[in-house]
């Protein structure tokens, strides 16, 4: 809610029968102006259903050991994701991808991106 919306809302509340007084509206407006960002951040963190991706690191390694000799010295991507909610302890998820799985993941991410773009584009 921006300041114009706040003013309109509080004006409507003061004109309502049984609404708030002008002094109360002034106190609410001052409180909102001083704490708007904190209130917004608190509401966002409370309204998330699950953890969010806080951070992601990756690297590419060569396999040095394997059950099958033909897999030795093949590249693998190591991906570490930090998941959690703001103000809570994070969880870490570590994944290993071979070249085929990286391609599959990139294809799926591309599909997600296309879907999101189709929802956000205006014609």
N, C-alpha and C positions, 0 to 999 in steps of 0.2 A: 504494500500500500504506500503510494507516494504521499507527499504532504498535501497536495490538492485533494486527493481522495480522503485523507484523514480529516481535513477541514470540512469537507462536504458531509462526511459521516457524522462527525461530532455536532455540526449544525443541525442535522436532521434529528439527532438524539436529544438536543436541547429543546427542539420544537415539539417533540412527542409529549403526549400527556403521560405523566409519570416518568418522564425521561430524566436526563441529568441536568445539573445546573451549569451555568457558564463557567463558574469557578472549577467545577469538576472537569469540564471539557478542557479547560486550560491546563490543569494538572495532567490529564491523560495525554494531551498533545505534547507537553514538555517531556513526559516520561518516554513517549514513543520516539521523539526526536533524539533523545539521549541514548536509548537502548534498542533502536530499530535493528541494527546489525546483529546484536546478541540474540534478540528474539528470533530473527530469521534463521540464524545458524542453529539455534536450539530446536526450532520446529523442523528444520530439514533433517537434523540427526535423529529426531524422534520418529519421523515419518518414513524412514528407510526400512524396508522389510528385512533386508539381509545385509551382510557385509558388502563393502565396496572395495574396489581395487585401489589400494593406497600407493603402491609402487610396484615396478616390475623391472627385473634385471635379467640379462641373458648373456650367454657366451656359447661359442662353438668349440667343441673338443673333438679329439680323435679317440675312438675306442681303443684301449690298450689290452683289454681282456674281454673274452667272450666265450660262450660254450661252443660256438661255431667259428672255425678259423677264418672263414670268408668274411666275417663281420669285423675282424681286427683292422684297425686303421681306417675305419669308415667314420665320416663326420656325424656328430650328434649335436643337437642344440639342447642346451640346458637352460630352462626358464624357471626363474624363481619369482613368485608373486606374493606380495604382502597384502593380506586381506584383513579388514576389520572395520569397526565403527570408530568415529572420532571420540577420543577420550577413553577408549577401551584398548586392552592389550591386543596386539596384532597376532594373526595366525600366518604361517608361511606355507606355501604350497610349491613344491619343486617337481618339475616335469622334465622328462627327457624325450626328445623327438628325433626320429631319423628323418632322412630327406623326404620320404614319401609322406610322413605324418606332418611335416612342416608345410608341404604343398597342400595337403588336405585342410590343415588349419587355415592357411591363407585363403583358400577358396571359400571356406565357410565365413571367414571374416569379411571377405569381399561381398558375399551374399547379404550379410548383416548390414554392411555399409550401404549397399544398393537399396535395401528395404528402408533404412532410415532416411536416405536421401529422397526416396519417393514420397515419404510422409512429410518431409519438410519443404519440398519444392513447391513454389506457388506458380501457377500459370496465368 
